[in-house]
Each structure stands twice: as structure tokens, then as C-alpha cells.
Amino acid sequence: MAATPHDSVLPVPARSGGVLTDLREIASDMWTRRDLLYQLARRDVRIRYKQAVMGFAWAIFMPLLVVLAGFLIRLAMATVSGSELQTTTVAGLAVKSLPWAFFVGSIGFAVNSLTGNMNLVTKVYFPREVLPIASIGAQLFDTMIGAAGLLVILPFLGVRPTLALLWVPLLALILILFTAASGLFLSCANLFFRDVKYIVQVLLTFGIFFTPVLFEPVMLGPTGAQVIMLNPLAPLLEGVRLAVVQGHNLAEPLMQLTKHGTEAVAWHPWYLVYSGAWAVIGLIGSALMFHRLEFVFAEYV
């Protein structure tokens, strides 16, 4: 029987079309192979939980560690300053730890998704984009479990539902798009430069200190708050905290007093536009790069 195109083991032919043509090809390939994407994500989830003693408790383990670490840090700060640690502070830590854990977990698995599936990349033709995206999909499953647990805990921390919760789906979408952009770029880079995975591990380990997970940007003063919000993840984490815990409408700016009595910008709608631009432009750019280099992947695996 003659081999079909999908059974071919030859490298994917080089792309020579324009940007719009490539984007249409990417969208068409991902839609055509959506079943493969689902199966790979399902495989990753099964592998992760197979013979795991804690089972689905692993989904909340990392966010819980982040919350406990943040709680100890904020408790020490409150003790030194002679103030009380508010339950809303703990709620803010819990809310921000979940998207941070999603990003860290997704990138941790996505960066090795190509090199870890050597047989698939070298022997079977399919859109390679599904490998890092499937890793992100598997992490999203964990995050949904963690979110369900968070919904149970938040009322005990004094959080009440408001209309500002309507901002959460948009924030989640931007986070997923930004994570997908990062995953595509880093998985591709790791294929050509194998030390990328070590650099990523270092950045993910220490990145929590440059992202407002354990603290609020206004704690750094007016200038420090603006600098820390240059991190594309910062507006998303702060947006979630302000919308869920404080019930703030993200379409309106928010000013807060620092410990020195000066006003700092705690939130501005343009922060959301900034993160959204990073997510959309980054996803388009990384997808195009991934798509155009795909034909030489088999040579470098």
C-alpha cells in the first residue's frame, strides 16, 4: 500500500508563504489535529497522576506552597511593623498563587516537550505546535482543580462575589495566550540550544521575586510599582487580586497610599492592554517562528 502524506517520515517542507498564509496554515493544522492535541494532553495528565500517592492533591500542592511561603513572609513583615496580617492579604496570596503555578508548571513541561518526544518528532508528521500546547493543556487541567478548591476557601477568608469577577475570564484568556506564546518560543529555542531549559529553570525559580505574587507592587513605592508592572505577568496577577478580593472594576484606575504617605498607581486599565499586547503579539510571533523552523526540527532532535 502506498504511504499517505501523514505516514511520511520526511521532514516538513520549508514554508515560503507570507505572514497571513502561515497564520492560516497554523490555525488550519491545529483545528485539523485537535483530536491529537486532546489525546496528547490527556496522556500527559495520565502520566502525571499514574501511581501518584497524592493523586489530584498535586494540583493544589504548588499553589499551597506559594501561599504558605507568602504567608510566612507577610507575617514576618507585619510582626516587624507592628501591624496585623489581614485575611484579605492571605486571600490575595491564594488568588495570585494559582495563575503563577499555572505559568510555572506549563513552561516547565512545555520547554522539554519537543526533546522529550523525539520519536514523534523524527518519525511522524504532524503540526509540532501541538506538543507544547498539549503540555499547557495538561497544566490547565491541574489549574481547574486548584480553582475549584480556591472557590471553597475564599469565602472563609472574607471574599464575597462582586461584578468585578466578570474580568476573571478575560484575565485567564490573556494568561493562557501569553503562556502559549512563551511555551512555543522556549520549546523551539531549547531544541536548538539545549541549555535553554537550565536558564528557564533558574528564571522560574527566582522569577517569583520579580513578579508580584508574594507582595503588592505599591509596597515598592510609586516608581517601583510602575517598574514591577513592566513584567507582563504582573498586571494579570494584580488584576485577578483586585477583581476577586477587592471587587475593583478593572476599567477604572486605582490609587493607593504607600507606607510613606505618597500615592502610587495600584492599577490602570492600560496595564491590561499592555499584557494583552504581549500575549497576542508574542503568540503570533512565536507561532510564526515555530512554524517556519519546524521543517528542520528532526535534524536537531
C-alpha positions as CSV (number, residue, x, y, z in Angstrom):
1,M,0.0,0.0,0.0
2,A,1.3,3.4,-0.9
3,A,2.2,5.7,2.0
4,T,0.0,8.6,2.7
5,P,1.3,12.1,3.5
6,H,0.5,11.6,7.1
7,D,2.7,8.5,7.3
8,S,5.7,10.2,5.8
9,V,8.8,10.3,7.9
10,L,10.4,13.0,5.8
11,P,11.0,16.5,7.3
12,V,8.2,19.0,6.8
13,P,8.9,21.1,3.7
14,A,10.0,24.7,4.3
15,R,7.4,27.4,4.3
16,S,7.7,30.2,1.9
17,G,4.3,32.0,2.2
18,G,3.5,35.3,3.8
19,V,2.5,36.0,7.3
20,L,-1.2,35.7,6.7
21,T,-0.7,32.5,4.8
22,D,1.4,31.0,7.6
23,L,-1.2,32.0,10.2
24,R,-3.9,30.4,8.2
25,E,-1.9,27.2,7.9
26,I,-1.2,27.2,11.7
27,A,-4.9,27.6,12.5
28,S,-5.9,25.0,9.9
29,D,-3.4,22.5,11.2
30,M,-4.3,23.0,14.8
31,W,-8.0,22.6,14.1
32,T,-7.5,19.5,11.9
33,R,-5.4,17.9,14.6
34,R,-7.4,19.0,17.5
35,D,-8.1,15.3,18.4
36,L,-4.4,14.7,18.6
37,L,-4.0,17.7,20.8
38,Y,-6.6,16.4,23.1
39,Q,-5.1,12.9,23.2
40,L,-1.6,14.3,24.0
41,A,-2.9,16.5,26.8
42,R,-4.9,13.5,28.2
43,R,-1.7,11.4,28.0
44,D,0.3,14.0,29.9
45,V,-2.4,14.1,32.6
46,R,-2.5,10.3,32.9
47,I,1.3,10.1,33.2
48,R,1.4,12.8,35.8
49,Y,-1.2,11.1,38.1
50,K,-0.3,7.5,37.3
51,Q,0.7,5.8,40.6
52,A,0.9,9.1,42.3
53,V,0.3,8.8,46.0
54,M,-1.3,12.2,46.5
55,G,-3.5,11.9,43.3
56,F,-5.3,15.1,42.4
57,A,-3.9,16.8,45.6
58,W,-0.8,17.5,43.5
59,A,-2.9,20.1,41.6
60,I,-3.0,22.3,44.7
61,F,0.3,21.4,46.2
62,M,2.4,24.1,44.4
63,P,-0.1,26.9,44.9
64,L,-0.4,25.9,48.5
65,L,3.4,26.1,49.0
66,V,3.4,29.5,47.4
67,V,0.6,30.7,49.8
68,L,2.4,29.3,52.8
69,A,5.7,30.9,51.8
70,G,3.9,34.2,51.2
71,F,2.1,33.9,54.5
72,L,5.3,33.5,56.5
73,I,6.9,36.4,54.7
74,R,3.9,38.7,55.2
75,L,3.5,37.6,58.8
76,A,7.1,38.4,59.5
77,M,6.7,41.8,57.8
78,A,3.5,42.5,59.8
79,T,5.3,41.5,63.1
80,V,8.2,43.8,62.5
81,S,5.9,46.7,61.6
82,G,3.6,46.0,64.5
83,S,0.5,45.7,62.3
84,E,-2.0,42.9,61.8
85,L,-2.0,40.4,58.9
86,Q,-5.4,40.8,57.3
87,T,-7.3,37.8,55.9
88,T,-7.7,39.6,52.6
89,T,-3.9,39.6,52.3
90,V,-3.9,35.8,52.6
91,A,-6.8,35.7,50.1
92,G,-4.7,37.8,47.7
93,L,-1.8,35.4,48.0
94,A,-4.1,32.5,47.4
95,V,-5.6,34.1,44.3
96,K,-2.3,35.1,42.8
97,S,-0.6,31.7,43.5
98,L,-2.9,29.8,41.2
99,P,-2.1,31.6,37.9
100,W,1.6,31.8,38.9
101,A,1.6,28.0,39.4
102,F,-0.1,27.5,36.1
103,F,2.5,29.6,34.3
104,V,5.5,27.9,36.0
105,G,4.1,24.4,35.6
106,S,3.2,25.0,31.9
107,I,6.6,26.4,30.9
108,G,8.4,23.7,32.9
109,F,6.7,21.0,30.9
110,A,6.5,22.9,27.5
111,V,10.2,23.7,27.3
112,N,11.0,20.0,27.1
113,S,8.0,18.9,25.0
114,L,9.9,18.6,21.7
115,T,13.1,17.0,23.0
116,G,11.1,14.7,25.2
117,N,9.0,13.4,22.3
118,M,12.0,12.5,20.0
119,N,10.3,9.5,18.3
120,L,7.2,11.5,17.4
121,V,9.2,14.5,16.0
122,T,11.5,12.4,13.9
123,K,9.2,9.7,12.6
124,V,5.7,11.0,12.2
125,Y,4.4,14.2,10.5
126,F,2.0,16.3,12.5
127,P,2.0,20.0,13.5
128,R,4.6,20.1,16.2
129,E,2.9,23.0,17.8
130,V,0.5,20.5,19.5
131,L,3.3,19.2,21.8
132,P,4.0,22.4,23.8
133,I,0.3,23.4,23.6
134,A,-0.7,19.9,24.9
135,S,1.6,20.4,27.9
136,I,-0.1,23.7,28.7
137,G,-3.5,22.0,28.3
138,A,-2.5,19.3,30.9
139,Q,-1.4,22.1,33.3
140,L,-4.7,23.9,32.7
141,F,-6.5,20.7,33.9
142,D,-4.5,21.0,37.2
143,T,-5.3,24.7,37.5
144,M,-9.0,24.0,37.1
145,I,-8.8,21.6,40.1
146,G,-7.0,24.2,42.1
147,A,-9.5,26.8,41.1
148,A,-12.3,24.6,42.4
149,G,-10.5,24.3,45.8
150,L,-9.9,28.0,45.9
151,L,-13.6,28.7,45.4
152,V,-14.3,26.7,48.6
153,I,-11.6,28.5,50.6
154,L,-12.1,32.2,49.6
155,P,-15.5,32.7,51.5
156,F,-13.7,31.7,54.7
157,L,-11.1,34.5,54.0
158,G,-13.8,37.2,53.8
159,V,-14.0,37.3,50.0
160,R,-17.5,38.0,48.6
161,P,-18.6,37.7,44.9
162,T,-18.9,41.0,43.0
163,L,-19.5,42.0,39.4
164,A,-15.7,42.5,39.1
165,L,-15.5,38.7,38.8
166,L,-16.6,39.2,35.2
167,W,-13.0,40.3,34.5
168,V,-11.5,37.0,35.5
169,P,-12.3,35.1,32.2
170,L,-10.5,37.9,30.2
171,L,-7.5,37.8,32.6
172,A,-7.4,34.0,32.3
173,L,-7.6,34.1,28.5
174,I,-4.7,36.6,28.3
175,L,-2.7,34.4,30.7
176,I,-3.2,31.3,28.6
177,L,-2.3,33.2,25.4
178,F,0.9,34.6,27.0
179,T,1.8,31.1,28.4
180,A,1.2,29.6,25.0
181,A,3.5,32.2,23.3
182,S,6.2,31.6,25.9
183,G,5.9,27.8,25.6
184,L,6.1,27.8,21.8
185,F,9.2,30.1,21.9
186,L,11.1,28.3,24.6
187,S,10.4,24.8,23.4
188,C,11.7,25.8,20.0
189,A,14.7,27.6,21.5
190,N,15.5,24.6,23.7
191,L,15.6,22.3,20.6
192,F,18.4,24.4,19.1
193,F,20.2,25.4,22.3
194,R,19.9,22.7,24.9
195,D,21.0,24.9,27.8
196,V,17.8,26.9,27.4
197,K,16.0,24.5,29.8
198,Y,18.5,25.3,32.5
199,I,18.1,29.0,32.0
200,V,14.4,28.6,32.2
201,Q,14.6,26.7,35.5
202,V,16.6,29.5,37.0
203,L,14.2,32.2,35.8
204,L,11.2,30.3,37.0
205,T,12.8,29.7,40.4
206,F,13.7,33.3,41.0
207,G,11.0,34.9,38.9
208,I,8.6,34.9,41.8
209,F,10.7,37.7,43.4
210,F,10.3,39.9,40.3
211,T,6.6,39.1,40.0
212,P,4.0,40.5,42.5
213,V,3.0,37.1,43.9
214,L,4.1,37.4,47.5
215,F,3.7,41.2,47.6
216,E,1.7,44.1,46.1
217,P,3.5,46.5,43.7
218,V,2.6,49.6,45.8
219,M,4.8,48.2,48.6
220,L,7.8,49.2,46.4
221,G,6.7,52.9,46.2
222,P,5.4,54.8,43.2
223,T,8.3,54.2,40.9
224,G,8.9,50.6,42.0
225,A,5.3,49.8,41.4
226,Q,5.5,51.1,37.8
227,V,8.7,49.2,37.2
228,I,7.4,45.9,38.5
229,M,4.3,46.2,36.3
230,L,6.5,46.1,33.3
231,N,6.6,42.3,33.8
232,P,3.8,41.1,31.5
233,L,2.5,38.7,34.2
234,A,2.3,41.4,36.9
235,P,-0.9,43.1,35.6
236,L,-2.6,39.7,35.2
237,L,-1.8,38.7,38.8
238,E,-2.7,42.0,40.3
239,G,-5.8,42.2,38.1
240,V,-7.0,38.9,39.5
241,R,-6.4,40.0,43.1
242,L,-8.1,43.4,42.7
243,A,-11.1,41.9,40.9
244,V,-11.6,38.9,43.1
245,V,-10.5,40.1,46.5
246,Q,-11.2,43.8,46.4
247,G,-14.0,43.8,43.9
248,H,-12.4,46.5,41.9
249,N,-13.6,47.3,38.4
250,L,-10.5,47.0,36.2
251,A,-11.8,49.6,33.8
252,E,-11.1,52.2,36.4
253,P,-7.7,53.4,37.7
254,L,-6.9,52.8,41.4
255,M,-4.5,54.8,43.6
256,Q,-3.2,53.6,46.9
257,L,-1.1,55.2,49.7
258,T,2.3,53.8,50.3
259,K,3.8,53.5,53.8
260,H,5.4,56.9,53.4
261,G,2.1,58.5,52.7
262,T,2.6,59.1,48.9
263,E,0.2,57.9,46.3
264,A,1.1,55.1,43.9
265,V,-0.8,53.7,40.9
266,A,-2.1,50.4,42.1
267,W,-4.0,49.8,38.8
268,H,-4.6,51.4,35.5
269,P,-6.7,49.9,32.6
270,W,-3.7,50.4,30.3
271,Y,-1.9,47.6,32.3
272,L,-4.4,45.2,30.9
273,V,-3.9,46.4,27.4
274,Y,-0.1,46.1,27.9
275,S,-0.3,42.4,29.0
276,G,-2.8,41.7,26.2
277,A,-0.5,43.1,23.6
278,W,2.4,41.0,24.9
279,A,0.1,37.9,24.8
280,V,-1.3,38.5,21.3
281,I,1.8,39.8,19.6
282,G,4.0,37.3,21.4
283,L,1.7,34.4,20.3
284,I,1.7,35.5,16.7
285,G,5.5,36.0,16.6
286,S,6.4,32.7,18.4
287,A,3.9,30.7,16.3
288,L,5.3,32.1,13.1
289,M,8.9,31.3,14.3
290,F,7.9,27.8,15.3
291,H,6.1,27.2,12.1
292,R,8.9,28.4,9.8
293,L,11.6,26.4,11.7
294,E,9.5,23.3,12.0
295,F,10.9,21.7,8.9
296,V,14.4,21.3,10.5
297,F,13.3,20.1,13.9
298,A,14.1,16.4,13.1
299,E,17.7,17.4,12.3
300,Y,18.2,18.9,15.8
301,V,16.3,16.4,18.0
